[in-house]
Amino acid sequence: MDVIVKTANLSPRILPSLLHRETGLDGFGCYALSGIVDFKNNRLLLWVLIVQADFEEKFREDELVSVEVCLDEFRGGNTKPDFYSFELDEYGHSVIFGDFEVGTDTVCYMGGIEKPTEFIDKLNIRYGNDLIRHQSEHGSDCLTSAEQNSLKRLQERYPDDLQGNATPTED
């Protein structure tokens, strides 16, 4: 067998609306629509739908890209990939080789496609400002520990972009 071809169960027209329906959030998503394991050339070739969505600004960009990765790059821990058991999960979020599973976004990164950092930064800054606003309106105990940790990381990463200081300082 020279190649194995697989297709995700969803059509490209359904996936963009699925991102909004699943999460209702702004974000970035990678969905593997189909792929080929080419044993002769030792390659995985994926066709991936990349979705960027900012629903507050009614912005959305969808792009269909091909990603090629050498099979030798798939390794990790004690689990060895079984390339003859190639599958795409139901929504195209993951690429599966037997017991070995890797996220589609990771495969994109391995193939040289990076997340749009400017877009992600904008969403992170908006989220940080929302947390700061919520904390200033409802008191310092209103955030969960996960939200507090997220806010701390965002303040360290974007010190000049967030509105004010999330924790009141005493004079």
LUMLO-508960 format. One line per 8 residues: their letters; for each residue x, y, z of N, C-alpha, C. Coordinates in Angstrom, 2 decimals, decimal comma, padded with zeros to 5 digits. Example, Ala and Ser with C-alpha at 12.3 -4.5 7.8 and 13.67 -1.06 7.14 Angstrom:
BEGIN
as> 013,19:-005,69:007,80:012,30:-004,50:007,80:013,20:-003,30:007,80; 012,85:-002,25:007,08:013,67:-001,06:007,14:012,90:000,03:007,87
//
This chain:
BEGIN
mdvivkta> 000,85:-001,18:000,00:000,00:000,00:000,00:000,89:001,24:000,00; 000,71:002,09:-001,01:001,54:003,30:-001,13:000,95:004,50:-000,41; -000,40:004,61:-000,39:-001,04:005,75:000,25:-002,31:005,32:000,99; -002,66:006,11:002,00:-003,95:005,98:002,68:-004,60:007,34:002,62; -005,86:007,39:002,20:-006,60:008,65:002,08:-007,76:008,62:003,06; -007,94:009,70:003,83:-009,05:009,82:004,77:-009,68:011,19:004,64; -010,97:011,26:004,95:-011,71:012,52:004,91:-012,49:012,66:006,22; -012,52:013,87:006,75:-013,32:014,14:007,95:-014,80:014,02:007,59
nlsprilp> -015,64:013,84:008,58:-017,07:013,61:008,35:-017,87:014,86:008,03; -017,28:016,03:008,13:-018,02:017,28:007,91:-017,58:017,96:006,62; -018,51:018,62:005,96:-018,17:019,33:004,73:-017,56:020,69:005,08; -016,77:021,27:004,17:-016,16:022,58:004,43:-017,18:023,69:004,67; -018,40:023,56:004,13:-019,40:024,60:004,34:-019,95:024,58:005,76; -019,92:023,43:006,43:-020,47:023,33:007,77:-019,48:023,78:008,83; -018,19:023,56:008,62:-017,20:023,81:009,66:-017,14:025,24:010,18; -017,16:026,27:009,32:-017,09:027,63:009,88:-018,25:027,95:010,83
sllhretg> -019,44:027,53:010,49:-020,56:027,80:011,39:-020,46:026,94:012,63; -019,83:025,78:012,53:-019,64:024,92:013,69:-018,77:025,60:014,73; -017,74:026,30:014,30:-016,86:026,98:015,25:-017,67:027,94:016,10; -018,54:028,72:015,50:-019,34:029,67:016,26:-020,37:028,94:017,13; -021,02:027,93:016,59:-022,04:027,21:017,36:-021,43:026,44:018,52; -020,24:025,85:018,31:-019,62:025,05:019,36:-019,23:025,91:020,55; -018,59:027,03:020,28:-018,01:027,81:021,36:-018,70:029,14:021,59; -019,23:029,73:020,53:-019,78:031,07:020,64:-018,70:032,10:020,92
ldgfgcya> -017,44:031,72:020,75:-016,32:032,59:021,10:-015,56:033,02:019,86; -014,83:034,11:020,01:-013,88:034,49:018,99:-012,75:033,48:019,03; -012,02:033,39:017,96:-010,87:032,50:018,04:-010,28:032,10:016,72; -009,45:031,11:016,84:-008,67:030,58:015,74:-008,84:029,07:015,77; -009,18:028,47:014,65:-009,35:027,03:014,62:-008,77:026,43:013,36; -008,23:025,22:013,51:-007,70:024,45:012,39:-008,50:023,16:012,30; -009,04:022,88:011,13:-009,87:021,69:010,93:-009,34:020,91:009,74; -008,87:019,69:009,99:-008,40:018,83:008,91:-009,61:018,29:008,16
lsgivdfk> -009,70:018,60:006,89:-010,82:018,13:006,08:-010,51:016,78:005,44; -009,27:016,61:004,98:-008,86:015,34:004,41:-007,34:015,26:004,46; -006,84:014,04:004,30:-005,40:013,86:004,36:-004,97:012,59:003,65; -003,69:012,56:003,33:-003,08:011,41:002,66:-001,79:011,08:003,39; -001,63:009,81:003,75:-000,34:009,31:004,21:000,33:008,69:002,99; 001,43:009,28:002,59:002,18:008,83:001,42:003,43:008,09:001,90; 003,35:006,76:001,89:004,45:005,95:002,41:005,68:005,99:001,49; 005,45:006,09:000,21:006,55:006,12:-000,75:007,46:007,32:-000,50
nnrlllwv> 006,85:008,49:-000,23:007,62:009,72:000,01:007,75:010,07:001,49; 007,24:009,19:002,38:007,35:009,36:003,83:006,74:010,70:004,29; 005,53:010,99:003,79:004,89:012,29:004,04:003,44:012,14:004,46; 002,97:013,11:005,25:001,54:013,32:005,51:001,17:014,61:004,80; 000,11:014,57:004,03:-000,40:015,77:003,38:-001,83:015,97:003,87; -002,09:017,14:004,47:-003,43:017,47:004,97:-003,97:018,68:004,23; -005,28:018,69:004,04:-005,99:019,88:003,59:-006,74:020,39:004,80; -006,44:021,61:005,20:-006,91:022,15:006,47:-007,68:023,45:006,23
livqadfe> -008,82:023,57:006,89:-009,56:024,82:006,90:-009,13:025,59:008,13; -008,60:026,80:007,92:-008,19:027,66:009,02:-009,24:028,76:009,14; -009,79:028,90:010,36:-010,85:029,88:010,61:-010,35:030,86:011,66; -010,44:032,15:011,32:-010,21:033,22:012,29:-011,54:033,96:012,45; -011,97:034,15:013,69:-013,27:034,78:013,89:-013,21:035,79:015,02; -013,75:036,95:014,75:-013,90:038,01:015,75:-015,34:038,48:015,61; -016,24:037,88:016,40:-017,66:038,11:016,21:-018,09:039,49:016,69; -017,34:040,10:017,60:-017,67:041,45:018,06:-017,53:042,44:016,91
ekfredel> -016,49:042,27:016,11:-016,27:043,17:014,98:-016,82:042,60:013,68; -017,57:041,51:013,78:-018,18:040,86:012,62:-017,13:040,58:011,54; -016,02:040,02:012,00:-014,91:039,69:011,11:-014,75:038,17:011,08; -014,56:037,65:009,91:-014,27:036,23:009,81:-013,47:035,99:008,54; -012,45:035,19:008,66:-011,62:034,85:007,51:-011,41:033,34:007,51; -011,74:032,70:006,40:-011,54:031,27:006,25:-010,52:031,06:005,14; -009,64:030,11:005,35:-008,62:029,84:004,35:-008,40:028,33:004,27; -008,39:027,80:003,08:-008,10:026,38:002,87:-006,64:026,27:002,45
vsvevcld> -005,86:025,50:003,23:-004,43:025,36:002,97:-004,06:023,88:002,91; -002,97:023,59:002,25:-002,40:022,24:002,30:-001,16:022,30:003,19; -000,99:021,25:003,98:000,13:021,16:004,91:000,83:019,83:004,67; 002,14:019,89:004,52:002,92:018,67:004,30:003,95:018,53:005,42; 003,99:017,32:006,03:004,90:017,06:007,13:005,53:015,68:006,93; 006,83:015,59:007,19:007,54:014,31:007,12:007,04:013,40:008,24; 006,78:012,14:007,94:006,27:011,20:008,94:007,25:011,00:010,10; 008,53:011,20:009,85:009,54:011,03:010,90:009,39:012,05:012,03
efrggntk> 008,68:013,14:011,77:008,50:014,18:012,79:007,46:013,81:013,84; 006,67:012,78:013,59:005,64:012,36:014,55:006,23:011,34:015,52; 006,50:011,80:016,71:007,00:010,93:017,77:006,72:011,60:019,09; 006,66:010,81:020,12:006,43:011,41:021,43:006,15:010,37:022,49; 006,82:010,52:023,61:006,58:009,63:024,74:006,76:008,17:024,39; 005,92:007,36:025,01:006,00:005,91:024,81:005,12:005,44:023,66; 004,31:006,33:023,11:003,37:005,94:022,06:004,00:006,14:020,69; 004,03:005,05:019,93:004,60:005,11:018,58:003,45:005,24:017,58
pdfysfel> 003,55:006,17:016,64:002,48:006,32:015,65:002,39:005,10:014,73; 001,16:004,65:014,48:000,88:003,58:013,53:000,27:004,23:012,30; 001,10:004,57:011,32:000,65:005,33:010,16:-000,36:004,57:009,31; -000,39:003,24:009,44:-001,37:002,45:008,70:-002,76:002,54:009,32; -002,86:003,11:010,52:-004,15:003,32:011,19:-004,52:004,80:011,18; -004,24:005,47:010,09:-004,49:006,90:009,94:-005,99:007,20:009,96; -006,39:008,18:010,80:-007,77:008,64:010,89:-007,77:010,14:011,17; -008,88:010,79:010,85:-009,14:012,16:011,29:-010,31:012,07:012,25
deyghsvi> -010,24:012,78:013,38:-011,37:012,69:014,31:-012,60:013,33:013,69; -013,72:013,18:014,35:-015,01:013,54:013,77:-015,08:014,98:013,27; -014,46:015,90:013,97:-014,55:017,30:013,59:-013,27:017,83:012,93; -012,30:016,97:012,71:-011,05:017,41:012,08:-010,11:018,13:013,03; -010,38:018,06:014,34:-009,51:018,70:015,33:-008,19:017,95:015,52; -008,21:016,63:015,28:-007,04:015,81:015,56:-006,73:014,87:014,41; -005,44:014,55:014,30:-004,95:013,55:013,37:-004,53:012,36:014,23; -004,99:011,16:013,84:-004,80:009,98:014,67:-004,04:008,92:013,87
fgdfevgt> -003,00:008,38:014,51:-002,24:007,26:013,96:-002,27:006,14:014,99; -003,33:005,35:015,00:-003,48:004,29:016,01:-003,71:004,92:017,37; -002,84:004,64:018,34:-002,96:005,21:019,68:-002,30:006,58:019,80; -001,64:007,02:018,75:-000,95:008,31:018,73:-001,90:009,35:018,15; -002,11:010,45:018,89:-003,01:011,51:018,44:-002,32:012,86:018,58; -002,50:013,70:017,58:-001,90:015,03:017,59:-002,93:016,03:017,07; -002,95:017,22:017,66:-003,89:018,25:017,24:-003,58:018,76:015,84; -004,64:019,09:015,11:-004,46:019,61:013,75:-003,66:020,90:013,77
dtvcymgg> -003,87:021,75:014,79:-003,10:022,99:014,86:-001,60:022,70:015,03; -001,26:021,63:015,75:000,14:021,25:015,91:000,72:020,79:014,58; -000,05:020,01:013,82:000,41:019,56:012,50:000,64:020,77:011,60; -000,26:021,75:011,67:-000,07:022,98:010,88:001,23:023,67:011,25; 001,50:023,77:012,56:002,74:024,39:013,02:003,95:023,60:012,51; 003,87:022,26:012,59:004,97:021,41:012,10:005,20:021,63:010,61; 004,13:021,96:009,88:004,22:022,19:008,45:004,53:023,63:008,08; 004,82:024,46:009,08:005,24:025,84:008,80:004,13:026,86:008,80
iekptefi> 002,92:026,48:009,20:001,81:027,44:009,27:001,64:027,83:010,73; 001,84:029,10:011,02:001,77:029,58:012,39:000,45:030,30:012,64; 000,07:030,31:013,90:-001,14:031,04:014,28:-000,92:032,52:014,00; -001,97:033,22:013,60:-001,84:034,65:013,32:-001,68:035,44:014,62; -000,44:035,71:014,99:-000,18:036,27:016,32:-000,83:037,62:016,54; -000,88:038,48:015,53:-001,50:039,79:015,72:-002,98:039,64:016,07; -003,65:038,73:015,40:-005,06:038,47:015,66:-005,25:037,89:017,06; -004,44:036,91:017,44:-004,53:036,29:018,76:-004,22:037,32:019,84
dklniryg> -003,20:038,17:019,62:-002,88:039,22:020,59:-004,07:040,14:020,82; -004,75:040,53:019,75:-005,90:041,42:019,86:-007,00:040,79:020,73; -007,27:039,50:020,50:-008,29:038,82:021,29:-007,86:038,69:022,76; -006,58:038,40:023,00:-006,08:038,28:024,37:-006,20:039,60:025,11; -005,87:040,70:024,46:-005,96:042,02:025,10:-007,41:042,34:025,42; -008,31:042,05:024,50:-009,74:042,29:024,77:-010,20:041,46:025,97; -009,80:040,19:026,02:-010,18:039,31:027,14:-009,62:039,85:028,45; -008,34:040,28:028,45:-007,74:040,84:029,66:-008,47:042,08:030,14
ndlirhqs> -008,83:042,95:029,21:-009,57:044,17:029,57:-010,96:043,83:030,10; -011,59:042,79:029,55:-012,89:042,35:030,07:-012,77:041,86:031,50; -011,71:041,11:031,80:-011,49:040,63:033,17:-011,24:041,80:034,13; -010,43:042,75:033,69:-010,14:043,93:034,53:-011,42:044,71:034,80; -012,23:044,93:033,77:-013,48:045,66:033,92:-014,43:044,92:034,89; -014,53:043,61:034,73:-015,40:042,81:035,60:-014,92:042,89:037,05; -013,61:042,81:037,24:-013,05:042,87:038,59:-013,26:044,25:039,22; -013,13:045,30:038,43:-013,31:046,64:039,00:-014,78:046,91:039,33
ehgsdclt> -015,71:046,28:038,59:-017,13:046,47:038,86:-017,65:045,61:040,01; -017,05:044,43:040,21:-017,61:043,47:041,17:-016,68:043,11:042,31; -015,50:043,71:042,38:-014,59:043,42:043,48:-013,53:042,40:043,11; -012,47:042,38:043,92:-011,32:041,55:043,58:-011,57:040,05:043,75; -012,62:039,65:044,46:-012,89:038,23:044,67:-013,81:037,62:043,61; -014,21:038,38:042,61:-015,20:037,90:041,64:-014,61:036,97:040,58; -013,30:036,98:040,38:-012,69:036,15:039,36:-012,34:034,77:039,92; -012,54:033,74:039,10:-012,12:032,40:039,49:-010,60:032,35:039,52
saeqnslk> -010,05:031,30:040,11:-008,59:031,19:040,16:-008,01:031,06:038,74; -008,73:030,38:037,84:-008,26:030,26:036,46:-008,25:031,63:035,79; -009,30:032,43:036,02:-009,35:033,77:035,44:-008,25:034,65:036,03; -007,99:034,53:037,33:-006,92:035,30:037,96:-005,57:034,93:037,36; -005,33:033,63:037,16:-004,07:033,19:036,55:-003,95:033,70:035,11; -005,06:033,63:034,36:-005,04:034,14:032,98:-004,74:035,63:032,97; -005,39:036,37:033,86:-005,17:037,82:033,92:-003,72:038,13:034,26; -003,16:037,40:035,19:-001,76:037,64:035,57:-000,83:037,42:034,37
rlqerypd> -001,05:036,31:033,63:-000,23:036,04:032,45:-000,41:037,13:031,38; -001,66:037,57:031,20:-001,93:038,61:030,20:-001,28:039,93:030,59; -001,31:040,26:031,89:-000,68:041,49:032,36:000,83:041,45:032,14; 001,42:040,27:032,31:002,86:040,15:032,08:003,19:040,25:030,59; 002,33:039,68:029,76:002,60:039,66:028,32:002,27:040,99:027,64; 001,21:041,67:028,11:000,76:042,91:027,46:000,69:044,05:028,48; 001,79:044,40:029,14:001,72:045,39:030,21:001,27:046,78:029,73; 001,54:047,13:028,49:001,20:048,46:027,99:-000,15:048,51:027,29
dlqgnatp> -000,78:047,35:027,08:-002,01:047,31:026,30:-003,28:047,13:027,12; -003,14:046,68:028,35:-004,32:046,46:029,18:-004,69:047,74:029,90; -006,02:047,92:030,11:-006,52:049,14:030,74:-006,28:049,10:032,24; -005,42:049,96:032,73:-005,22:050,08:034,16:-004,64:048,84:034,80; -004,77:048,80:036,11:-004,24:047,69:036,91:-005,41:046,92:037,48; -005,41:045,60:037,34:-006,55:044,78:037,78:-006,68:044,74:039,30; -005,58:044,85:039,99:-005,66:044,80:041,44:-005,45:046,20:042,00; -006,38:046,65:042,84:-006,24:048,00:043,39:-004,98:048,11:044,21
ted> -004,30:049,23:044,07:-003,11:049,46:044,87:-003,44:050,44:045,98; -002,79:050,23:047,11:-003,00:051,15:048,24:-001,95:052,22:048,21; -002,38:053,46:048,47:-001,44:054,59:048,46:-000,74:054,72:049,79
//
